[in-house]
Amino acid sequence: MNQILVKIFIPSIEKTYEVWIPPQKRVYNLIVLLVKAISELNDNSYNPKNMPMLYDRISSEMYDVSATVAETTIRNGMELVLI
């Protein structure tokens, strides 16, 4: 499968990033990778105390961390929120 291009908004730092995500990754592993990448892009100033969750920005649906991205409703062009 091809990569999926999404926008991820992080309210705690008020930034949005466009990222390519692999559909075969579990949502949990995707969140771990996103936290690490966002932290590195912000000089390690993004360090959430608890594991953030991933949500659809339009419907507010929270994604199951045990599902793969392909098993969710995440598709190209979607806007997600990492809280």
KELO-863898 format. One record per atom (N, C-alpha, C): x negated, y negated, z. Coordinates in steps of 0.1 Angstrom, whole numbers, padded with zeros to 4 digits, always signed. Atoms other than C-alpha are relative to their C-alpha. Example, Ala and Ser with C-alpha at 12.3 -4.5 7.8 and 13.67 -1.06 7.14 Angstrom:
BEGIN
-0009+0012+0000;-0123+0045+0078;-0009-0012+0000;+0009+0011+0000;-0137+0011+0071;+0008-0011+0008;
end
This chain:
BEGIN
-0008+0012+0000;+0000+0000+0000;-0009-0012+0000;+0007+0013+0000;-0010-0036-0005;+0001-0007+0013;+0000+0008-0012;-0017-0061+0022;+0013-0009+0000;-0012+0009-0001;+0012-0083+0034;-0005-0014+0005;+0003+0014-0004;+0008-0121+0036;+0011-0006+0008;-0009+0006-0009;+0025-0137+0065;-0006-0013+0007;+0004+0012-0008;+0024-0170+0085;+0002+0004+0014;-0002-0003-0014;+0018-0166+0122;-0002-0013+0008;+0000+0012-0009;+0027-0194+0146;-0003+0004+0014;+0003-0003-0014;+0011-0195+0180;+0003-0013+0008;-0005+0012-0007;+0031-0219+0202;-0010-0006+0011;+0009+0005-0011;+0005-0221+0231;-0011-0009-0005;+0011+0009+0005;-0021-0237+0208;+0006-0009-0012;-0007+0008+0010;+0005-0252+0183;-0007+0001-0013;+0006-0002+0012;-0012-0237+0153;+0007+0011-0008;-0005-0010+0009;-0001-0217+0123;-0011+0005-0009;+0010-0006+0008;-0023-0193+0103;+0007+0009-0010;-0004-0010+0010;-0017-0174+0070;-0010+0011+0001;+0009-0012-0001;-0030-0139+0074;+0005+0011-0009;-0003-0012+0007;-0031-0107+0054;+0000+0011+0010;-0001-0011-0010;-0020-0077+0074;+0002+0013-0007;-0002-0014+0006;-0023-0040+0066;+0013+0006+0005;-0013-0006-0003;+0010-0022+0065;-0001+0013+0008;+0001-0013-0007;-0004+0010+0080;-0004-0002+0014;+0004+0003-0014;-0015-0007+0113;+0012+0000+0009;-0011+0001-0010;+0006-0003+0144;+0001-0014+0004;-0002+0014-0004;+0020-0036+0156;-0009-0003+0012;+0009+0002-0011;+0001-0032+0189;-0014-0003-0004;+0013+0002+0004;-0032-0029+0171;-0001-0013-0008;-0001+0012+0008;-0022-0058+0148;-0001-0012+0010;+0000+0011-0010;-0016-0080+0179;-0014-0001+0006;+0014+0001-0006;-0050-0071+0194;-0009-0007-0010;+0009+0006+0010;-0067-0080+0161;+0003-0015-0002;-0004+0014+0001;-0047-0113+0158;-0006-0008+0012;+0005+0007-0012;-0056-0123+0194;-0015-0002-0001;+0015+0002+0002;-0093-0117+0187;-0003-0010-0010;+0003+0009+0011;-0093-0135+0154;+0003-0014+0004;-0005+0013-0004;-0073-0165+0167;-0009-0006+0011;+0009+0004-0010;-0096-0167+0197;-0013-0005-0006;+0013+0003+0007;-0127-0167+0175;+0001-0013-0008;-0002+0012+0009;-0112-0194+0152;+0002-0012+0009;-0002+0011-0009;-0105-0216+0182;-0011-0001+0011;+0011+0001-0010;-0139-0214+0200;+0003+0007+0013;-0004-0008-0012;-0125-0188+0224;+0009-0007+0010;-0009+0007-0009;-0100-0212+0238;+0014+0006+0001;-0012-0007+0000;-0071-0189+0230;-0002+0014+0007;+0002-0012-0008;-0071-0163+0258;+0012+0003+0008;-0013-0002-0007;-0036-0151+0267;-0003+0009+0012;+0002-0009-0012;-0034-0136+0302;+0007+0013-0001;-0008-0013+0003;-0008-0110+0292;+0000+0002-0015;+0000-0003+0014;-0006-0092+0259;+0012-0007-0006;-0011+0007+0007;+0015-0114+0236;+0008+0010-0008;-0009-0008+0008;+0044-0100+0216;+0002-0007-0013;-0001+0005+0014;+0051-0105+0179;+0015-0001-0003;-0014+0003+0002;+0085-0120+0169;+0002-0005-0015;-0004+0006+0013;+0103-0129+0136;+0004-0014+0004;-0002+0014-0003;+0104-0167+0136;+0015-0004-0002;-0014+0003+0004;+0139-0168+0120;+0010+0007+0009;-0010-0008-0008;+0158-0140+0138;-0003+0002+0014;+0005-0002-0014;+0138-0139+0170;-0001+0014+0004;+0001-0015-0002;+0136-0101+0166;-0015+0002+0005;+0013-0004-0005;+0108-0087+0187;-0004+0013-0006;+0004-0013+0007;+0088-0060+0169;-0005+0010+0010;+0004-0012-0008;+0082-0026+0185;-0015+0002-0002;+0015-0001+0000;+0045-0023+0194;-0004+0014-0005;+0004-0013+0004;+0045+0014+0186;+0003+0003-0015;-0004-0002+0014;+0059+0010+0151;-0012-0005-0009;+0010+0006+0010;+0036+0005+0120;+0007-0012-0006;-0005+0012+0006;+0040-0028+0102;+0010+0005-0011;-0009-0005+0011;+0055-0008+0072;+0014+0004+0005;-0013-0005-0006;+0082+0006+0096;+0009-0012+0005;-0008+0011-0005;+0093-0029+0106;+0006-0008-0012;-0006+0009+0010;+0111-0057+0087;-0010-0010-0005;+0010+0010+0004;+0078-0076+0082;-0003+0002-0015;+0002+0000+0014;+0075-0085+0045;-0008-0013-0004;+0007+0011+0005;+0055-0109+0023;+0007-0013+0002;-0006+0013-0002;+0061-0146+0031;+0007-0002+0013;-0007+0002-0013;+0076-0140+0065;-0007-0009+0009;+0006+0008-0011;+0070-0164+0094;+0002+0008+0013;+0000-0007-0013;+0061-0147+0127;-0005-0009+0011;+0004+0008-0012;+0055-0160+0162;-0007+0010+0009;+0007-0007-0010;+0029-0147+0186;+0001-0006+0013;-0002+0006-0014;+0040-0154+0222;-0004+0010+0010;
end
